[in-house]
Amino acid sequence: MNHPLSAVVVAGVLTGIGGGMIRDLLAGRKPLVLRDEIYAGWAIAGGLVIGLGWATTSFQLLVLFAMIIVMRMFSVHYKWKLPRRSLHPLQPQRSKNRSV
């Protein structure tokens, strides 16, 4: 279809995380994608594979779909999380050996 790669990736991410965000918002919870869940990463990977033209046939798209589901299941089972970054700078550690 000759769309820009960025548009394909954004469409994949919005499609991949949209249902979960709506579910969480209706349940009154903070959406998982805004925490440390990794499933947005699988949506980005799927969008890249499609946008780069690596999966074009129906069979390839079906295999890609299955692979993303399996990777999502692995990430839940093995508790894979995105790294967290603290907003507070690290405090220098004090020496425990104090001279008297």
Secondary structure, DSSP 8 states (H G I E B T S, - for coil): ----HHHHHHHHHHHHHHHHHHHHHHTTS--GGGTT--HHHHHHHHHHHHHTTS--SHHHHHHHHHHHHHHHHHHHHTT-------SS-------S----
